[in-house]
Amino acid sequence: MKTKLEKRQRRKYHVRNRLMRDGAPARLSVSRSSKHIYAQVVDPGGRTLCGAGTTKKSLAAGLVGKSKTERAAVIGKEIARLAKEKGVETVVFDRGSHKFHGRVKALADAARAEGLKF
């Protein structure tokens, strides 16, 4: 019987291999825990260009009193702004092992609203 971690890793690799197969320019990788959400833009060579998360001290003051979904939207706006500063306009969305629902979807929608193209 496969453990929960093995199932999660299988889903993650399945999604990532599909993205890499298409020869994508850069990817917006999302990871989340029960309390926090993180996003980073990674180039095809595997180098992180920029990242944002709810644990980032510069964003902490603006996140107080917000729900987890609202916090994810703030992170989506921030990562889109940082990516544009680095000259990245188009990315593919790497949801990892998470469903495209809830906080993950809120982050993606906010990044799209800020002008990042998926």
C-alpha positions in Angstrom: 0.0 0.0 0.0 1.3 3.4 -0.9 1.7 6.0 1.8 0.2 9.5 1.6 3.6 11.0 0.9 4.3 8.6 -2.0 0.9 9.4 -3.5 1.6 13.2 -3.2 5.1 12.8 -4.8 3.6 10.8 -7.7 1.0 13.5 -8.4 3.7 16.2 -8.2 6.1 14.5 -10.6 3.2 13.8 -13.0 2.2 17.4 -13.1 5.8 18.7 -13.4 6.8 16.2 -16.1 3.9 17.3 -18.2 4.9 20.9 -17.8 8.6 20.3 -18.6 7.7 18.1 -21.6 6.1 21.1 -23.3 9.4 23.1 -23.2 7.9 25.8 -20.9 9.8 29.1 -20.5 9.5 29.5 -16.7 7.1 28.0 -14.1 5.2 29.5 -11.2 5.6 26.8 -8.6 3.2 26.8 -5.6 3.6 25.0 -2.4 1.3 25.2 0.7 1.0 24.0 4.2 -1.9 24.1 6.6 -1.0 27.7 7.6 1.2 29.2 4.9 1.5 29.4 1.1 4.6 30.0 -1.0 5.2 30.7 -4.6 8.3 31.0 -6.7 9.2 31.6 -10.3 11.7 29.0 -11.6 13.5 29.2 -14.9 14.0 26.1 -17.1 17.5 25.6 -15.7 16.1 25.1 -12.2 17.2 28.5 -10.8 14.7 30.4 -8.7 14.2 33.9 -10.1 11.9 35.3 -7.4 9.8 34.1 -4.5 7.1 35.2 -2.1 5.3 33.6 0.8 3.2 34.4 3.8 6.3 34.1 6.0 8.0 36.9 4.3 8.6 39.7 6.8 7.9 42.6 4.4 4.4 41.2 3.7 3.5 40.2 7.3 2.0 43.5 8.3 -0.5 43.4 5.3 -1.6 39.9 6.1 -2.8 40.3 9.6 -6.5 39.7 10.1 -7.0 38.1 6.6 -8.3 34.7 5.8 -5.9 32.1 4.3 -7.5 32.6 0.8 -7.1 36.4 1.0 -3.5 35.9 2.0 -2.9 33.6 -1.0 -4.3 36.4 -3.3 -1.8 38.9 -1.8 1.0 36.4 -2.5 -0.2 36.0 -6.0 -0.1 39.8 -6.6 3.3 40.0 -5.0 4.8 37.2 -7.1 3.4 38.7 -10.3 5.0 42.0 -9.4 8.4 40.4 -8.7 8.3 38.3 -11.8 7.6 41.4 -14.0 10.6 43.2 -12.3 12.8 40.2 -13.4 11.4 40.5 -16.9 9.2 37.4 -16.8 5.9 37.9 -18.5 4.8 34.4 -19.3 4.9 31.3 -17.0 3.3 27.9 -16.7 1.5 27.2 -13.5 3.0 24.3 -11.5 0.4 23.4 -8.8 2.5 20.5 -7.5 0.4 17.9 -5.8 -2.3 20.3 -4.9 -5.7 20.6 -6.5 -6.4 23.8 -8.5 -9.0 24.9 -5.9 -9.2 27.3 -2.9 -6.0 28.9 -2.0 -4.0 27.7 -5.0 -6.7 29.0 -7.3 -6.9 32.3 -5.5 -3.1 32.8 -5.9 -3.3 32.0 -9.6 -6.2 34.3 -10.2 -4.5 37.2 -8.4 -1.3 36.7 -10.4 -3.3 36.7 -13.7 -5.1 39.8 -12.6 -1.7 41.5 -12.1 -0.8 40.8 -15.7 1.2 37.5 -15.5 0.3 35.3 -18.4 -0.2 31.6 -18.0 
